[in-house]
């Protein structure tokens, strides 16, 4: 029963995320990306906590994978945001 509830919640979250992102106009993407980088930073802290808890080997492996993916997401998001903001700066 718990798995069914978790799966339903996951499917609803994916659907809601796709619907929300598809409705955002292009002029708002840069500020929203900066906000999503902050959320990814919070995810990174949670992944570090999960990886370091030491409950089981599976938890540690999944936590390490989460740390890796969250780090890639944060760094990539900041690089893309920096590049997009560079498009608005004056040329020297």
TIVO-2410 file (N, C-alpha, C; in nm, 3 decimals):
# residues 92
REC num residu      c1      c2      c3 atome chaine
REC   1      X   0.082  -0.120   0.000     N      A
REC   1      X   0.000   0.000   0.000    CA      A
REC   1      X   0.086   0.126   0.000     C      A
REC   2      X   0.194   0.126   0.075     N      A
REC   2      X   0.282   0.242   0.080    CA      A
REC   2      X   0.344   0.269  -0.055     C      A
REC   3      X   0.381   0.164  -0.128     N      A
REC   3      X   0.440   0.180  -0.261    CA      A
REC   3      X   0.342   0.245  -0.357     C      A
REC   4      X   0.216   0.207  -0.349     N      A
REC   4      X   0.114   0.264  -0.438    CA      A
REC   4      X   0.098   0.413  -0.409     C      A
REC   5      X   0.098   0.451  -0.283     N      A
REC   5      X   0.085   0.592  -0.246    CA      A
REC   5      X   0.207   0.670  -0.295     C      A
REC   6      X   0.326   0.615  -0.276     N      A
REC   6      X   0.448   0.682  -0.321    CA      A
REC   6      X   0.451   0.695  -0.473     C      A
REC   7      X   0.410   0.591  -0.543     N      A
REC   7      X   0.408   0.595  -0.689    CA      A
REC   7      X   0.306   0.698  -0.740     C      A
REC   8      X   0.191   0.703  -0.677     N      A
REC   8      X   0.089   0.801  -0.715    CA      A
REC   8      X   0.139   0.943  -0.693     C      A
REC   9      X   0.204   0.966  -0.579     N      A
REC   9      X   0.260   1.098  -0.550    CA      A
REC   9      X   0.368   1.136  -0.650     C      A
REC  10      X   0.451   1.041  -0.688     N      A
REC  10      X   0.557   1.067  -0.787    CA      A
REC  10      X   0.498   1.103  -0.923     C      A
REC  11      X   0.399   1.028  -0.968     N      A
REC  11      X   0.336   1.054  -1.098    CA      A
REC  11      X   0.269   1.192  -1.097     C      A
REC  12      X   0.201   1.225  -0.990     N      A
REC  12      X   0.137   1.357  -0.981    CA      A
REC  12      X   0.240   1.469  -0.980     C      A
REC  13      X   0.353   1.448  -0.912     N      A
REC  13      X   0.459   1.550  -0.909    CA      A
REC  13      X   0.520   1.570  -1.047     C      A
REC  14      X   0.541   1.461  -1.120     N      A
REC  14      X   0.596   1.473  -1.255    CA      A
REC  14      X   0.498   1.547  -1.346     C      A
REC  15      X   0.372   1.512  -1.339     N      A
REC  15      X   0.270   1.578  -1.421    CA      A
REC  15      X   0.262   1.726  -1.388     C      A
REC  16      X   0.258   1.760  -1.260     N      A
REC  16      X   0.250   1.900  -1.219    CA      A
REC  16      X   0.375   1.977  -1.262     C      A
REC  17      X   0.493   1.917  -1.249     N      A
REC  17      X   0.616   1.982  -1.290    CA      A
REC  17      X   0.619   2.012  -1.438     C      A
REC  18      X   0.577   1.916  -1.520     N      A
REC  18      X   0.575   1.937  -1.665    CA      A
REC  18      X   0.476   2.046  -1.701     C      A
REC  19      X   0.360   2.046  -1.640     N      A
REC  19      X   0.260   2.148  -1.669    CA      A
REC  19      X   0.307   2.286  -1.629     C      A
REC  20      X   0.371   2.298  -1.513     N      A
REC  20      X   0.417   2.429  -1.468    CA      A
REC  20      X   0.529   2.483  -1.554     C      A
REC  21      X   0.627   2.401  -1.585     N      A
REC  21      X   0.741   2.446  -1.664    CA      A
REC  21      X   0.700   2.482  -1.806     C      A
REC  22      X   0.607   2.408  -1.863     N      A
REC  22      X   0.566   2.437  -2.001    CA      A
REC  22      X   0.488   2.569  -2.012     C      A
REC  23      X   0.433   2.619  -1.903     N      A
REC  23      X   0.355   2.742  -1.905    CA      A
REC  23      X   0.438   2.867  -1.876     C      A
REC  24      X   0.566   2.853  -1.848     N      A
REC  24      X   0.651   2.967  -1.812    CA      A
REC  24      X   0.698   3.037  -1.939     C      A
REC  25      X   0.678   3.169  -1.951     N      A
REC  25      X   0.728   3.240  -2.069    CA      A
REC  25      X   0.881   3.248  -2.068     C      A
REC  26      X   0.943   3.258  -2.185     N      A
REC  26      X   1.091   3.259  -2.193    CA      A
REC  26      X   1.157   3.373  -2.116     C      A
REC  27      X   1.089   3.486  -2.096     N      A
REC  27      X   1.151   3.598  -2.025    CA      A
REC  27      X   1.171   3.570  -1.877     C      A
REC  28      X   1.103   3.471  -1.824     N      A
REC  28      X   1.117   3.438  -1.682    CA      A
REC  28      X   1.212   3.322  -1.656     C      A
REC  29      X   1.270   3.264  -1.759     N      A
REC  29      X   1.351   3.144  -1.738    CA      A
REC  29      X   1.476   3.171  -1.654     C      A
REC  30      X   1.545   3.283  -1.676     N      A
REC  30      X   1.668   3.309  -1.600    CA      A
REC  30      X   1.642   3.325  -1.451     C      A
REC  31      X   1.545   3.408  -1.408     N      A
REC  31      X   1.520   3.415  -1.262    CA      A
REC  31      X   1.474   3.282  -1.204     C      A
REC  32      X   1.395   3.208  -1.280     N      A
REC  32      X   1.349   3.079  -1.229    CA      A
REC  32      X   1.463   2.978  -1.220     C      A
REC  33      X   1.559   2.988  -1.312     N      A
REC  33      X   1.674   2.897  -1.305    CA      A
REC  33      X   1.756   2.926  -1.181     C      A
REC  34      X   1.770   3.052  -1.145     N      A
REC  34      X   1.844   3.087  -1.023    CA      A
REC  34      X   1.771   3.031  -0.901     C      A
REC  35      X   1.640   3.040  -0.902     N      A
REC  35      X   1.564   2.982  -0.791    CA      A
REC  35      X   1.574   2.832  -0.786     C      A
REC  36      X   1.575   2.768  -0.902     N      A
REC  36      X   1.587   2.622  -0.903    CA      A
REC  36      X   1.727   2.579  -0.862     C      A
REC  37      X   1.828   2.663  -0.886     N      A
REC  37      X   1.962   2.631  -0.836    CA      A
REC  37      X   1.963   2.632  -0.684     C      A
REC  38      X   1.892   2.723  -0.622     N      A
REC  38      X   1.884   2.726  -0.476    CA      A
REC  38      X   1.814   2.601  -0.424     C      A
REC  39      X   1.709   2.559  -0.492     N      A
REC  39      X   1.639   2.437  -0.451    CA      A
REC  39      X   1.730   2.315  -0.470     C      A
REC  40      X   1.808   2.314  -0.577     N      A
REC  40      X   1.901   2.203  -0.598    CA      A
REC  40      X   2.009   2.201  -0.490     C      A
REC  41      X   2.046   2.318  -0.441     N      A
REC  41      X   2.141   2.323  -0.329    CA      A
REC  41      X   2.083   2.258  -0.204     C      A
REC  42      X   1.955   2.281  -0.180     N      A
REC  42      X   1.889   2.217  -0.067    CA      A
REC  42      X   1.884   2.065  -0.088     C      A
REC  43      X   1.859   2.024  -0.212     N      A
REC  43      X   1.859   1.882  -0.245    CA      A
REC  43      X   1.996   1.821  -0.220     C      A
REC  44      X   2.101   1.897  -0.251     N      A
REC  44      X   2.237   1.850  -0.229    CA      A
REC  44      X   2.264   1.828  -0.080     C      A
REC  45      X   2.215   1.918   0.004     N      A
REC  45      X   2.232   1.901   0.149    CA      A
REC  45      X   2.159   1.776   0.197     C      A
REC  46      X   2.038   1.753   0.146     N      A
REC  46      X   1.964   1.632   0.183    CA      A
REC  46      X   2.033   1.506   0.135     C      A
REC  47      X   2.092   1.510   0.017     N      A
REC  47      X   2.165   1.394  -0.036    CA      A
REC  47      X   2.289   1.366   0.047     C      A
REC  48      X   2.358   1.471   0.088     N      A
REC  48      X   2.475   1.452   0.175    CA      A
REC  48      X   2.435   1.389   0.309     C      A
REC  49      X   2.324   1.434   0.361     N      A
REC  49      X   2.275   1.378   0.487    CA      A
REC  49      X   2.240   1.230   0.470     C      A
REC  50      X   2.176   1.197   0.360     N      A
REC  50      X   2.139   1.058   0.333    CA      A
REC  50      X   2.262   0.971   0.311     C      A
REC  51      X   2.361   1.023   0.239     N      A
REC  51      X   2.480   0.944   0.211    CA      A
REC  51      X   2.563   0.921   0.337     C      A
REC  52      X   2.562   1.018   0.427     N      A
REC  52      X   2.644   1.007   0.547    CA      A
REC  52      X   2.575   0.943   0.665     C      A
REC  53      X   2.449   0.907   0.652     N      A
REC  53      X   2.376   0.850   0.766    CA      A
REC  53      X   2.427   0.712   0.804     C      A
REC  54      X   2.471   0.634   0.706     N      A
REC  54      X   2.529   0.503   0.734    CA      A
REC  54      X   2.429   0.398   0.780     C      A
REC  55      X   2.305   0.407   0.736     N      A
REC  55      X   2.206   0.307   0.776    CA      A
REC  55      X   2.233   0.172   0.710     C      A
REC  56      X   2.257   0.173   0.581     N      A
REC  56      X   2.288   0.049   0.509    CA      A
REC  56      X   2.372   0.084   0.388     C      A
REC  57      X   2.422  -0.019   0.323     N      A
REC  57      X   2.504   0.003   0.203    CA      A
REC  57      X   2.419   0.063   0.091     C      A
REC  58      X   2.296   0.015   0.076     N      A
REC  58      X   2.207   0.068  -0.027    CA      A
REC  58      X   2.181   0.217  -0.007     C      A
REC  59      X   2.159   0.258   0.117     N      A
REC  59      X   2.136   0.399   0.147    CA      A
REC  59      X   2.258   0.483   0.112     C      A
REC  60      X   2.375   0.432   0.143     N      A
REC  60      X   2.498   0.506   0.113    CA      A
REC  60      X   2.519   0.518  -0.037     C      A
REC  61      X   2.495   0.409  -0.112     N      A
REC  61      X   2.513   0.412  -0.257    CA      A
REC  61      X   2.413   0.506  -0.323     C      A
REC  62      X   2.287   0.497  -0.283     N      A
REC  62      X   2.185   0.587  -0.338    CA      A
REC  62      X   2.213   0.732  -0.299     C      A
REC  63      X   2.260   0.754  -0.178     N      A
REC  63      X   2.295   0.890  -0.135    CA      A
REC  63      X   2.411   0.945  -0.215     C      A
REC  64      X   2.511   0.861  -0.243     N      A
REC  64      X   2.624   0.905  -0.324    CA      A
REC  64      X   2.579   0.941  -0.465     C      A
REC  65      X   2.491   0.859  -0.522     N      A
REC  65      X   2.436   0.890  -0.654    CA      A
REC  65      X   2.358   1.020  -0.653     C      A
REC  66      X   2.281   1.043  -0.547     N      A
REC  66      X   2.205   1.167  -0.536    CA      A
REC  66      X   2.298   1.287  -0.522     C      A
REC  67      X   2.406   1.272  -0.447     N      A
REC  67      X   2.504   1.381  -0.433    CA      A
REC  67      X   2.566   1.413  -0.569     C      A
REC  68      X   2.602   1.310  -0.644     N      A
REC  68      X   2.663   1.330  -0.775    CA      A
REC  68      X   2.568   1.403  -0.870     C      A
REC  69      X   2.445   1.355  -0.879     N      A
REC  69      X   2.348   1.417  -0.970    CA      A
REC  69      X   2.311   1.558  -0.927     C      A
REC  70      X   2.294   1.582  -0.798     N      A
REC  70      X   2.260   1.716  -0.750    CA      A
REC  70      X   2.375   1.814  -0.774     C      A
REC  71      X   2.499   1.767  -0.759     N      A
REC  71      X   2.614   1.853  -0.785    CA      A
REC  71      X   2.621   1.891  -0.932     C      A
REC  72      X   2.599   1.795  -1.020     N      A
REC  72      X   2.597   1.824  -1.164    CA      A
REC  72      X   2.486   1.923  -1.196     C      A
REC  73      X   2.371   1.907  -1.134     N      A
REC  73      X   2.258   1.997  -1.157    CA      A
REC  73      X   2.289   2.139  -1.110     C      A
REC  74      X   2.348   2.153  -0.994     N      A
REC  74      X   2.380   2.286  -0.941    CA      A
REC  74      X   2.485   2.355  -1.026     C      A
REC  75      X   2.594   2.286  -1.057     N      A
REC  75      X   2.701   2.346  -1.136    CA      A
REC  75      X   2.652   2.381  -1.276     C      A
REC  76      X   2.581   2.289  -1.340     N      A
REC  76      X   2.528   2.316  -1.474    CA      A
REC  76      X   2.430   2.431  -1.474     C      A
REC  77      X   2.346   2.439  -1.373     N      A
REC  77      X   2.250   2.549  -1.364    CA      A
REC  77      X   2.318   2.684  -1.350     C      A
REC  78      X   2.422   2.689  -1.267     N      A
REC  78      X   2.494   2.815  -1.251    CA      A
REC  78      X   2.570   2.853  -1.379     C      A
REC  79      X   2.624   2.756  -1.449     N      A
REC  79      X   2.694   2.786  -1.574    CA      A
REC  79      X   2.597   2.840  -1.679     C      A
REC  80      X   2.480   2.778  -1.691     N      A
REC  80      X   2.382   2.825  -1.788    CA      A
REC  80      X   2.330   2.962  -1.749     C      A
REC  81      X   2.303   2.984  -1.621     N      A
REC  81      X   2.256   3.115  -1.576    CA      A
REC  81      X   2.361   3.222  -1.602     C      A
REC  82      X   2.487   3.193  -1.575     N      A
REC  82      X   2.595   3.288  -1.600    CA      A
REC  82      X   2.605   3.322  -1.749     C      A
REC  83      X   2.591   3.222  -1.832     N      A
REC  83      X   2.598   3.245  -1.976    CA      A
REC  83      X   2.479   3.329  -2.024     C      A
REC  84      X   2.361   3.300  -1.972     N      A
REC  84      X   2.243   3.377  -2.013    CA      A
REC  84      X   2.253   3.522  -1.965     C      A
REC  85      X   2.303   3.543  -1.844     N      A
REC  85      X   2.319   3.680  -1.795    CA      A
REC  85      X   2.427   3.754  -1.873     C      A
REC  86      X   2.527   3.681  -1.923     N      A
REC  86      X   2.631   3.741  -2.006    CA      A
REC  86      X   2.577   3.793  -2.138     C      A
REC  87      X   2.468   3.739  -2.183     N      A
REC  87      X   2.406   3.786  -2.306    CA      A
REC  87      X   2.350   3.927  -2.291     C      A
REC  88      X   2.319   3.967  -2.167     N      A
REC  88      X   2.261   4.098  -2.143    CA      A
REC  88      X   2.364   4.204  -2.105     C      A
REC  89      X   2.489   4.166  -2.089     N      A
REC  89      X   2.592   4.264  -2.051    CA      A
REC  89      X   2.641   4.340  -2.174     C      A
REC  90      X   2.697   4.456  -2.149     N      A
REC  90      X   2.748   4.539  -2.258    CA      A
REC  90      X   2.881   4.485  -2.308     C      A
REC  91      X   2.900   4.495  -2.435     N      A
REC  91      X   3.027   4.452  -2.496    CA      A
REC  91      X   3.133   4.558  -2.472     C      A
REC  92      X   3.255   4.518  -2.446     N      A
REC  92      X   3.364   4.614  -2.422    CA      A
REC  92      X   3.437   4.644  -2.549     C      A
***
